[in-house]
Amino acid sequence: MLNSQGIKGPPYRFIHGNNKEVTKMKQKALSKSVGLTDDLFPRVHPHFYTWTNRYGKNFVYWNGARAELVISEPELIKEVLKNSEQIFQKKQLSDIGMKFLGNGLIFIEGEKWAKHRKLANHTFHGESLKNMTPAIIASVETMLEKWNGQEGKEIEVYQEFRLLTSEVISRTAFGSSYLEGEKIFAMLDKSTIIVSQNLSKTRIPLISKLWKSADLLESEKLAKEIQDRLMKIVKKREDKAVNGEVNSFGNDFLGLLLNVYHDSDEKNRISLEDLVAECKTFYFAGQETVNSLLAWIVLHLAIRGDWQEKARREVVDIFGNQNPHLEGIAKLKIMTMIINETLKIVWSNRCPPKNSYKRNSVGKATLAC
């Protein structure tokens, strides 16, 4: 049906669809070295790169027995992302994906999403961010002191930024130290690897119900361990509230979640499962995204010494020898430009997959008989 509308794609293979082909393409792409100025899209998504060049901006491929339409025309992408009538819903996760971040903000819909999003928005309100600044500065100073002691040596900045973002999130969102959250971050990293390993694996519904794979068993074990560790942090905060050490569970992200969890109005309350899921989402999404962004910014500035010098001059002009403050940060035009350009380069290659349940078309393409 899609072929008749001019939308082509690789042919379907029995049971696996195009998944085996995707796996081979990724293995081949990752086996090659990459240069600093190389286009990364063919390396990260070699199947999309190959099929876009072969079949056009919009094509259909097979994820197992499921046909998936890939679009890269800006107007069609706008139509899907605008989603004003909630026509395009988030793709249902696999069993392994559900164990990872299933009930968190990233994957929920409707009223539940609106309630959880409101909590997250409050965490990033101007006043909340202002209160986070001293903790962020303290963590950065600790990292820089460590770097000063390694002058002349090579520093693995990606790992350093991983430690930094983990420390900042633990302090600002959960009122704990990195050591308390260290195991959680390590287990979330393991979960990420398991999920990525299974992205192109074919799921056969009946068999997956009767038999659990080693990866699914491992993801269930990790989910249980993460929940146990999160509950220790939750219990510690609840005890502080009972003993009067904090006011109403505190005003950080964990405090907001606990206030809603203990809300006397059932309509406003969230479940324990939701609380744990949002903690996992905040730990993972906050750490992974900011860590990657910092690493890419440093890489781009290392390549472009002229912009590195412009950014350094701007920071010195505004702050001098002082620590950063919110009023000055708002004036960092060059740094803001560098951050936005990096975001555009790093995260512009793929939008999250969507399901269409309520309508059978996108643009001029009919999706259902």
ABEGO torsion letter per residue (X at the ends): XAAAAGBBEBBBBBGAEAAAAAAAAAAAAAABBBBAABBAAAAABAAAAAAAAAAEABBBBBBEABBBBBBABAAAAAAAAAGAAGABBBBBBBAAAAAAAAABAAABBEAAAAAAAAAAAAAABAAAAAAAAAAAAAAAAAAAAAAAAABGBBBBAAAAAAAAAAAAAAAAAAGBBAAAAAAAAAAAAAAAAAAAAAAABBBBAAAAAABBBAAAAAAAAAAAAAAAAAAAAAAAAAAAAAAGABBGGEABAAAAAAAAAABABAAABBBAAAAAAAAAAAAAAAAAAAAAAAAAAAAAAAABAAAAAAAAAAAAAAAEABBBBAAAAAABAAAAAAAAAAAAAAAAABBBBBBBAABABBEABBABX
